[in-house]
Amino acid sequence: GSEPPSSPQVVEEGADEDDEELSGTEDADLKASSGRGSLLTRRGITLRVLLKDGLVEPGDGALTIHYLGKKFVGDLLKDGKIRWVETGQIFNSPSAWATHCKRLVNPAKKSGCGWASVRYRGQKLVQYKTTWLHKYQPSADMSLISEGEDDEIGDEDEEEGKTAMPTEDKIKKSKPELHDIGLLQRRDRERIPVRYCTLGTRDAARDPQTLVELSAFSAINRFQPFNVAVSSNVLLLMDFHCHLTTSEVVGYLGGRWDTNTQLLTVLRAFPCRTRLADKDAAPAVEEEICQNLFMRGLSLVGWYHSHPRGPALPSLQDIDSQMDHQLRLQGSSNGYQPCLGIICGPYYHGNQGVASTITPFWVVPPPEQRPSDYGIPVAVEVTYVQDNFLTTDVLNEMMLLVEFYRSAPDLVHFSQMWSPNTSILDKIKASLSGHAPKDQAYAQILEHVYNQLRNTR
C-alpha cells in the first residue's frame, strides 16, 4: 500500500454503538476493575481491551477484510485504532473500517459487521471476544458473548473462496469460515437457493456464496457416468466431524476406482484436524493424510465439507472448487477417475428430523458454446453400504477430533437444547445412528466418545 500521510484522517463513520471506543468514564471503570470482579458486557470488550490483555498484538498488516472478491489490509496500532494500509486513514473501530471499505465496493451496504468481518491474522475478531470472556470471566452467561451480534454472524458475502482440491501428491487447504459460538438456538439466516437456469453468464458482482439447487442427470439429458458406493463408516465419521463446531470443516475421501465396472467405492474419510486459517499447520496435516492413503492402498476420490447452519447445497464457490477438483484428478498419472463432492448440513433447522442432510454432488461442465457459464451441479445417486462393525481407525479418529476441538472457541455446546425435548448431544447420537454398523455393539463403544463430549465444557 501507499505511505500513510503525515496527518492521517481519523474516520468514525459506520461505528456501531457496540464497536465504539469506551468513553473516558467507562475506560476508567474498566481499569479500576482490573481484578475483573464485575462482568463486562460484549460492547465493553474493545480492541484496546484485547491489546491490554495480550490476546492480540499491534502489527503491520495484521487485519484483513474480504468482501465480494476484494481484500483490504490494515495495521493494528498500539492504541487499538486501525490504519488502512492503502490510504493511511485511521479508523476508531473495526466497524468503522469495515463499513468504509464495504461501501467502496457496495455503496448500498449499511453496516460493516466489523467484529465478524475483520480478521486478525486470519481469524475473525469476534472469536477473540469469546476467548477473552472464557479466559477472564468464565462464569459469564453465554448471552454476554452473543449479545447484539445477530447482525454480525454469517455475513457470507465476504467469505474467501475455497482453494482447489489437491492431487494425491499434495492436499491443499480450504478456506476459513469461522462463526461465533452459542449460535445453534438462533434463527437460521435464510439463504434461498436459486435454480441453475437463472444464473446465466458469470457475473463478478454475484455473491459467490449463492446456493444453487441440484439438477438431475436426466434433466440435462445425461446418464450418471459412474456408480458410487459409500461405506457407512465414512458417513459416520464425516457426520461426527461436521457436528463438532459451528465453523465450516473440510476432509477428504479415500477409496478405489474400478475402470472395468465404472464403480467408485468410498471406503475412508480423512478429517482435516487443523483450523482452516492455520497455514502453518496445514502442510503437516496434508502430509499425514497422504501417508494414510498410501499405507492403506487407497486413492484420493473426493472431498467433503460442512455448511454448519445452512442447506447442504453447493454455493457458486463450491461449484467452481468441485470442477477444479475433477480436472485435477482427471489429469493425474492414474488416468481418469471421478471426484465426488459431499456437503454435510448438521445444524440447519430446515432438515427433516434430527439427522444431518448429506448431499453427494458432481459438476457437469457448461456447454461448449457457453464457456463463460457456471458448471452444472448435479445430484449423484449413491449406494450406501452398511459396514459390519465400527473399525478401530474410525473410533481413534473420533477421539482425535474431540481432543482437537476440545478448547476451540467455536466448539458446539453439547448440553444446549437443539429442540424443546432434544439436547444437541442427543441430536448427534440420533444422526449418527443412521449410519450404524450391523454389529450393534457399536452403541456401547460410542458411549465412550459421547462421554468425552460431555466433558468438553
Secondary structure, DSSP 8 states (H G I E B T S, - for coil): -----SS--EE-TT--TTTS---HHHHHHHHHTTT--S---GGG--HHHHHHTTSS--EEEEEEEEETTEEEEEEE-TTS-EEETTT--EESSHHHHHHHHHHHH-TT-----HHHH-EETTEEHHHHHHHHHHHH-TTS-HHHHHTT-TTTTT-GGG--------BTTB----------SS-TTS-------B-GGGT-B--TTS-TT-BB--B-GGGGT---SSEEEEEHHHHHHHHHHHHSBSS--EEEEEEEEETTTTEEEEEEEEE--S-TT-TTTHHHHHHHHHHHHHHTT-EEEEEEEE-TTS-S--BHHHHHHHHHHHHHHHTSTT-----EEEEEESS-TTSSTTS-EEEEEEEE---TT-TTB--EEEE---EEE--SS--HHHHHHHHHHHHHHTT-TTB--TTSEEETTEEHHHHHHHHHHTT--SSTTHHHHHHHHHHHHHTT-
